[in-house]
Amino acid sequence: MLLAFLAAFVLAARSSVAVGEWYATTVYPVVSAALSWSVSWIPFSMEEVFAVLTALLVVWIVWQGIRNRKRWWKVVLPVAEIAIWAIMWFYFGWGMNYFRESIYERGSVGRQQFNQEKFEKFLQGYVENLNGSFTGDSLPDNFKDDIKVLFAQIPARMGLCSPRKWQQNKELLFNGLYSSVGVLGFMGPFFAEFQVNGELLPRQLPFCYAHELSHLLGVSNEDEANFWAYTICTASDIPAVRYSGYFSLLPYVLSNARMALSPDSYKALLLSINPSIREQFNAQQQYWREKYSPLLGSLQSYMYDLMLKGNKIPSGTKNYLQVIDLIMAMDNKINL
């Protein structure tokens, strides 16, 4: 009966933006604060521990069923119950943020039709800022505190939680596995933990940290998480953090530009980027290619694409690329 009640509430949130937004702004701040505080004293990721223990429990149930020659339904039912409880925990711990209002609605901006002239003007300004932000400064130890201070300055109308002092990313056990499937970080919905891959390059770290922290603060869509990571990092007074913001947006800028510009214009765009930045970008691409497993990566991407589409993000994993549309629509409406 409890599972039925919880499932009914999830379906209500899924079919009503008002319920989803009420959860995101009223229930989720309390739930995320409590969950993250409860495991804040543990240095490693409880999300990984939960996933491993759950998988082992399922394997043990199946093995016991085979060993004791139980009827199939006596094996399937407990496994199904575990799966449903995990799904409910996922949605009540974080997942119902998928059903809230979009950032366009919260920011009172409309989705805009593509405009070639406006896009090319954006590209020009972006490249100027990217080249101007280039730095050889190392990343200071306090960069995470700087990012959290900036997140706390986001206007209340945007509906994000305030970051808590005990909310930090945890040590991961399977960094190599995440690298093999192209995962740079992830949000843990079961204990309100956000994680970043331990194999990230220093210039990627601030952007990825801000991206995953935004998920913890109530952001579900990947384009919005990229938007906040870009907005927060480029507003920082720390040169290495600011450069990470501009540099980490470059793959999305180039992907959009490749589709919108002629081959000659795209080549000219590439040549307008500081050669040192281009060299860093190419080296970074090669760094991750050497760690990537095409088979595992394709499988992970396919499953994640299905999960996003099943949670009211119709563009699936292409949602990451839509950050450029969002940046242009917001047009510096968030001043930090």
C-alpha positions as CSV (number, residue, x, y, z in Angstrom):
1,M,0.0,0.0,0.0
2,L,2.8,2.4,0.8
3,L,4.5,1.6,-2.5
4,A,1.2,2.2,-4.3
5,F,0.8,5.6,-2.6
6,L,4.4,6.7,-3.4
7,A,4.0,5.6,-7.0
8,A,0.7,7.6,-7.3
9,F,2.4,10.7,-6.0
10,V,5.2,10.3,-8.5
11,L,2.7,9.9,-11.3
12,A,0.9,13.0,-10.1
13,A,4.1,15.0,-10.2
14,R,4.9,13.7,-13.6
15,S,1.5,14.9,-15.0
16,S,1.5,18.2,-13.2
17,V,4.2,20.8,-13.4
18,A,2.7,22.6,-10.4
19,V,3.2,19.4,-8.2
20,G,6.7,19.0,-9.6
21,E,7.6,22.6,-8.9
22,W,6.1,22.3,-5.4
23,Y,8.3,19.3,-4.7
24,A,11.4,21.0,-6.1
25,T,11.0,24.2,-4.0
26,T,9.3,22.9,-0.8
27,V,10.1,19.2,-0.3
28,Y,13.4,18.7,-2.1
29,P,15.4,21.3,-0.2
30,V,14.6,19.6,3.1
31,V,15.2,16.1,1.8
32,S,18.5,16.9,0.1
33,A,19.8,18.7,3.1
34,A,18.9,15.8,5.4
35,L,20.2,13.1,3.2
36,S,23.5,14.8,2.4
37,W,24.0,15.7,6.1
38,S,23.4,12.1,7.2
39,V,26.4,10.8,5.1
40,S,28.6,13.9,5.2
41,W,31.0,12.3,7.7
42,I,31.7,9.4,5.2
43,P,34.6,10.3,2.9
44,F,33.6,7.9,0.1
45,S,30.5,7.8,-2.2
46,M,27.6,6.1,-0.5
47,E,25.9,6.1,-3.9
48,E,28.4,3.5,-5.1
49,V,28.1,1.5,-2.0
50,F,24.3,1.5,-2.3
51,A,24.5,0.4,-6.0
52,V,27.0,-2.4,-5.3
53,L,25.1,-3.7,-2.2
54,T,21.7,-3.7,-4.1
55,A,23.2,-5.6,-7.0
56,L,24.7,-8.1,-4.6
57,L,21.4,-8.5,-2.8
58,V,19.6,-9.2,-6.1
59,V,22.3,-11.7,-7.1
60,W,22.0,-13.5,-3.7
61,I,18.2,-13.7,-4.0
62,V,18.5,-15.2,-7.5
63,W,21.2,-17.6,-6.4
64,Q,19.2,-18.7,-3.4
65,G,16.2,-19.3,-5.6
66,I,18.1,-21.5,-8.0
67,R,19.9,-23.3,-5.2
68,N,16.7,-24.1,-3.3
69,R,14.7,-24.7,-6.5
70,K,12.1,-22.1,-5.6
71,R,9.2,-21.3,-8.0
72,W,10.1,-18.5,-10.3
73,W,7.6,-16.0,-8.9
74,K,9.2,-16.4,-5.4
75,V,12.4,-15.1,-7.0
76,V,10.9,-12.4,-9.3
77,L,8.6,-10.8,-6.7
78,P,11.3,-9.9,-4.1
79,V,13.6,-8.7,-6.9
80,A,10.7,-6.6,-8.4
81,E,10.0,-5.1,-4.9
82,I,13.6,-4.1,-4.4
83,A,13.6,-2.5,-7.9
84,I,10.4,-0.5,-7.1
85,W,11.7,0.7,-3.8
86,A,14.9,1.9,-5.5
87,I,12.8,3.7,-8.1
88,M,10.7,5.4,-5.5
89,W,13.8,6.4,-3.5
90,F,15.3,7.8,-6.7
91,Y,12.2,10.0,-7.4
92,F,11.6,11.1,-3.8
93,G,15.3,11.7,-3.2
94,W,15.9,13.8,-6.3
95,G,14.2,12.5,-9.5
96,M,11.0,14.5,-9.3
97,N,13.0,17.5,-10.2
98,Y,12.6,16.3,-13.7
99,F,8.9,17.3,-13.5
100,R,9.4,20.9,-12.4
101,E,9.1,24.1,-14.5
102,S,11.8,24.6,-17.1
103,I,14.4,27.3,-16.6
104,Y,12.8,29.3,-19.4
105,E,9.6,29.5,-17.3
106,R,11.5,30.3,-14.0
107,G,13.6,32.8,-15.8
108,S,10.6,34.4,-17.6
109,V,12.3,34.1,-21.0
110,G,10.9,32.5,-24.1
111,R,12.4,29.9,-26.3
112,Q,13.7,31.7,-29.4
113,Q,13.9,30.7,-33.1
114,F,17.4,30.2,-34.5
115,N,18.8,33.5,-35.8
116,Q,22.0,33.2,-37.9
117,E,23.1,36.8,-37.2
118,K,22.6,36.5,-33.5
119,F,24.4,33.2,-33.3
120,E,27.4,34.5,-35.2
121,K,27.5,37.5,-32.8
122,F,27.4,35.1,-29.9
123,L,30.3,33.2,-31.4
124,Q,32.4,36.3,-31.8
125,G,31.8,37.4,-28.2
126,Y,32.5,33.9,-26.9
127,V,35.8,33.5,-28.7
128,E,36.9,36.9,-27.5
129,N,36.1,36.0,-23.9
130,L,37.7,32.5,-24.3
131,N,40.9,33.9,-25.6
132,G,40.9,36.7,-23.0
133,S,40.4,34.2,-20.1
134,F,43.3,32.0,-21.1
135,T,45.7,31.5,-18.1
136,G,48.4,29.3,-16.9
137,D,47.5,29.9,-13.3
138,S,47.0,26.7,-11.2
139,L,43.7,25.9,-9.5
140,P,43.6,27.1,-5.9
141,D,42.4,24.9,-3.1
142,N,39.5,27.2,-2.3
143,F,37.9,27.1,-5.7
144,K,35.0,24.9,-4.5
145,D,34.1,27.5,-1.8
146,D,34.2,30.2,-4.4
147,I,31.7,28.3,-6.6
148,K,29.4,27.6,-3.7
149,V,29.4,31.3,-2.7
150,L,28.4,32.3,-6.3
151,F,25.6,29.7,-6.3
152,A,24.2,31.2,-3.1
153,Q,23.8,34.5,-5.0
154,I,21.5,33.1,-7.7
155,P,18.1,34.9,-7.5
156,A,15.4,33.1,-5.5
157,R,13.1,33.2,-8.5
158,M,15.3,30.6,-10.3
159,G,14.1,28.0,-7.7
160,L,17.5,26.5,-6.7
161,C,18.4,25.3,-3.2
162,S,21.1,27.1,-1.3
163,P,24.3,25.0,-1.1
164,R,25.1,23.7,2.4
165,K,28.6,23.8,3.9
166,W,28.7,20.0,4.3
167,Q,27.8,19.3,0.7
168,Q,30.9,18.3,-1.1
169,N,31.8,15.7,-3.7
170,K,33.0,12.3,-2.4
171,E,35.9,10.0,-3.3
172,L,34.9,7.5,-6.0
173,L,35.9,3.9,-6.2
174,F,35.4,3.3,-10.0
175,N,36.9,6.3,-11.7
176,G,38.3,4.2,-14.5
177,L,34.9,2.7,-15.3
178,Y,33.3,6.1,-15.5
179,S,36.1,7.3,-17.8
180,S,35.6,4.3,-20.1
181,V,32.0,5.3,-20.7
182,G,32.6,9.1,-20.9
183,V,31.1,10.0,-17.5
184,L,32.8,13.1,-16.0
185,G,30.5,13.3,-13.0
186,F,27.0,12.3,-11.8
187,M,24.3,13.3,-9.3
188,G,23.6,10.7,-6.6
189,P,19.8,10.6,-5.9
190,F,19.9,8.2,-3.0
191,F,22.0,10.2,-0.5
192,A,22.0,13.6,-2.2
193,E,25.7,13.3,-3.1
194,F,27.2,14.8,-6.2
195,Q,30.3,13.2,-7.7
196,V,33.1,14.2,-10.1
197,N,35.4,11.8,-11.9
198,G,38.8,11.7,-10.2
199,E,40.5,11.5,-13.6
200,L,39.4,15.0,-14.7
201,L,42.0,17.4,-15.9
202,P,42.5,20.4,-13.7
203,R,40.9,22.8,-16.2
204,Q,37.8,20.6,-16.4
205,L,37.3,20.4,-12.6
206,P,35.6,23.7,-11.8
207,F,33.1,23.4,-14.6
208,C,32.2,19.8,-13.8
209,Y,32.1,20.5,-10.1
210,A,29.6,23.4,-10.7
211,H,27.6,21.3,-13.2
212,E,27.1,18.4,-10.7
213,L,26.5,20.8,-7.8
214,S,23.7,22.5,-9.7
215,H,22.0,19.0,-10.0
216,L,22.2,18.7,-6.2
217,L,20.6,22.1,-5.9
218,G,17.6,21.0,-7.9
219,V,18.5,21.2,-11.6
220,S,17.5,18.2,-13.7
221,N,18.0,19.2,-17.3
222,E,21.6,18.9,-18.6
223,D,21.4,22.1,-20.6
224,E,20.5,24.0,-17.5
225,A,23.3,22.3,-15.5
226,N,25.7,23.4,-18.2
227,F,24.3,26.9,-18.2
228,W,24.8,27.3,-14.4
229,A,28.3,25.8,-14.6
230,Y,29.2,28.3,-17.4
231,T,27.5,31.2,-15.6
232,I,29.0,30.5,-12.2
233,C,32.5,29.8,-13.4
234,T,32.8,32.8,-15.8
235,A,31.6,35.0,-12.9
236,S,34.4,33.9,-10.7
237,D,37.3,36.2,-9.7
238,I,39.7,33.2,-9.8
239,P,41.3,33.1,-13.3
240,A,41.6,29.3,-13.5
241,V,37.9,28.9,-12.6
242,R,36.9,31.6,-15.1
243,Y,39.0,29.9,-17.8
244,S,37.4,26.5,-17.0
245,G,34.0,28.0,-17.6
246,Y,34.8,29.3,-21.1
247,F,37.1,26.4,-22.1
248,S,34.6,23.7,-21.0
249,L,31.8,25.3,-23.1
250,L,34.0,24.9,-26.2
251,P,32.9,21.4,-27.3
252,Y,29.2,22.5,-27.3
253,V,30.1,25.7,-29.1
254,L,32.0,23.9,-31.8
255,S,29.2,21.2,-32.2
256,N,26.6,23.9,-32.7
257,A,28.8,25.9,-35.0
258,R,29.6,22.9,-37.2
259,M,25.9,22.5,-37.9
260,A,25.1,26.2,-38.4
261,L,28.1,27.6,-40.3
262,S,29.5,27.0,-43.7
263,P,32.8,24.9,-43.9
264,D,34.8,28.1,-44.6
265,S,33.2,30.0,-41.7
266,Y,33.7,27.1,-39.3
267,K,37.4,26.9,-40.3
268,A,37.7,30.7,-39.7
269,L,36.1,30.3,-36.3
270,L,38.7,27.6,-35.4
271,L,41.6,29.8,-36.5
272,S,40.3,32.7,-34.4
273,I,40.8,30.6,-31.2
274,N,44.2,31.1,-29.5
275,P,46.5,28.3,-30.8
276,S,47.5,27.4,-27.2
277,I,43.8,26.8,-26.4
278,R,43.3,24.7,-29.5
279,E,46.4,22.6,-28.5
280,Q,44.9,22.1,-25.0
281,F,41.5,21.1,-26.5
282,N,43.0,18.6,-28.9
283,A,45.2,17.1,-26.1
284,Q,42.1,16.8,-23.9
285,Q,40.1,15.1,-26.6
286,Q,42.9,12.6,-27.1
287,Y,43.3,12.1,-23.3
288,W,39.6,11.0,-23.0
289,R,39.6,9.0,-26.3
290,E,42.4,6.8,-24.9
291,K,40.3,6.0,-21.8
292,Y,37.0,5.5,-23.7
293,S,35.5,2.1,-24.4
294,P,33.3,2.3,-27.6
295,L,31.2,-0.7,-26.5
296,L,30.6,0.3,-22.9
297,G,30.3,4.0,-23.8
298,S,27.7,3.3,-26.5
299,L,25.7,1.1,-24.1
300,Q,25.8,3.7,-21.3
301,S,24.9,6.5,-23.7
302,Y,21.9,4.5,-25.0
303,M,20.6,3.7,-21.6
304,Y,21.0,7.3,-20.3
305,D,19.3,8.6,-23.5
306,L,16.3,6.3,-22.7
307,M,16.3,7.5,-19.1
308,L,16.3,11.2,-20.0
309,K,13.5,10.7,-22.6
310,G,11.5,8.7,-20.1
311,N,11.7,11.7,-17.7
312,K,10.3,14.4,-19.9
313,I,13.5,15.4,-21.7
314,P,12.6,14.5,-25.3
315,S,16.0,15.4,-26.8
316,G,17.7,12.8,-24.6
317,T,21.5,13.2,-24.4
318,K,21.3,15.9,-27.1
319,N,20.0,18.1,-24.2
320,Y,23.7,18.8,-23.3
321,L,24.1,20.7,-26.6
322,Q,21.1,22.9,-26.1
323,V,23.1,24.9,-23.5
324,I,24.0,27.4,-26.3
325,D,20.3,28.1,-27.0
326,L,19.8,28.7,-23.3
327,I,22.8,31.0,-22.9
328,M,21.6,33.1,-25.8
329,A,18.0,33.2,-24.5
330,M,19.0,34.2,-21.0
331,D,21.3,36.9,-22.5
332,N,23.1,37.9,-19.3
333,K,19.8,38.1,-17.3
334,I,21.6,36.5,-14.3
335,N,24.0,39.0,-12.7
336,L,26.3,37.6,-10.1
